[in-house]
Amino acid sequence: MRTSLVLAVVGMGLAMGSPAIGQQVESVMVTSSAGPGPGSARAMSRDTVERMGELLGFDELQLDVALEMFKDVVDKRQSLGDAMRRDIEEARELAEGGDFSEMFSRIKEVTGKNQDAVEALEQTYLQDVRAMLTPEQEAEWPKVERLHRRRQHMGSLTFSQANVDIDNLVRTEFENVYARPEIAEVLERWTVQVDGLLVERARKAEDIGGGDGFQGGVFFLGDGEEDPYKPLRNIDERLVSASDQAVRAIGGVLEDDSVERAWVRKAFARVYRQTDGERRLEAANALEDLTTEQQEQLAVLTARHERDVSAARDRWVAAEKDREADNTFPPGMTVIISGQEPTPSDEARKAVKELDERLEGTLASILTEQQLAQLPESRVEEDGMRFAPAGGSSRSIRIGG
């Protein structure tokens, strides 16, 4: 079977697809994760409202009113989401005969209407909030608009590092330095620069016709065809560059690279996600009945694992950066072709998995059966690796054998 690539990305992180890459294939699996990722909270949240209050200097009454009005937004948004999910499930049935075009068309229509309705709902809310501002607070309103655009658009970008809100990262993880004038100046410059890029990106997305990013978009790539989303990817590269400049400037002020390292860890959260073995090692170090010899052995094991897995994760991040640079798939989508050679990302992930298996084996040789029984049980397995539980889900569709 030889075919052009046909992909559709739909709302709420659900993705579907059909045979890919213009080559002879027996089976193609398209998987999209709906789990939380860097900057993935695109919808307005309570945290967004509270942050608005901080930026505008709300008094207690203003904040209470803003939060109370937001409850109505949440209820209406939930109803819209429920209706969209029902319509998507009905649309999936259109593909049972093997023709995906009608399904794609219907899904695009459903998700587009939902996105428009949610955006209108949130814009009305912002207007209601703005109506109760004092003249002094009104002067600060552009900061709220920039915040809203970041929350709305960051999370649908094509490079993981572009999806991280640096201002929010420093505010939440480096609270002790966030208010320093020199840090605040760097972050203010970053928010203005990023806002301009996001506005430019939204306009280009409208020109392309796929909406914001890939939400609800359908595109076709045949052999040798130009990637229609290349203009958006170019802007995303500039967003990464702006963030890189900001974290390096902050590093110069702090005289360390702690913010830069936190940026990378948040951008590639899946790479740095605590494995089940690491969670069990952490629990083992906290056991109260360890002998002195066991404590020494665990200290050696912990240091060795941290050293080895750090290098393996660095290679994984490098592979992910290369993959994203060459990517023509929508963010959050993985296409697996039966018989395809392992990618560098696959190999890097395998190295982390093998280190985790070695960790588990050594841990079992140090602790007694009674001590092992006190450790947390393995719970979640993804791509052959066990992780501690985390929110989110994924949806897959297989085409072919």
Buried (B, 14 or more C-beta within 10 A) or exposed (E): EEBBBBBBBBBBBBBBBBBBBBEEBEEBBBBBBBBBBBBBBBBBEEEBBBBBBEBBEBEEEBBEBBBEBBEEBBEBBEEBBEBBBEBBEEBBEBBEEEEBEEBBBBBBEBBBBBBEBBEEBBEEBBEBBBEEBEEEBEEEBEBBEBBBBBBBBBBBBBBBBBBBBBBBBBBEBBEEBBEBEEBBEBBEBBBEBBBEBBBBBBEBBEEBEBBBBBBBBBBEBEEEEEEBBEBBBEBBBBBBBBBBBBBEBBBEBBEEBBBBEBBBBBBBBBBBBEBBBBBBBBBBBEBEEBEEEBEEBBEEBBEBBEEBBEEBBEBBBEBBBEBBEEBBBBBBBBBBBEEEEEEBBBEBBBBBBEBBBBBBEBBEEBBEEEBBEBBEEBEEEEEEBBBBEEEEEBBBBEBEE
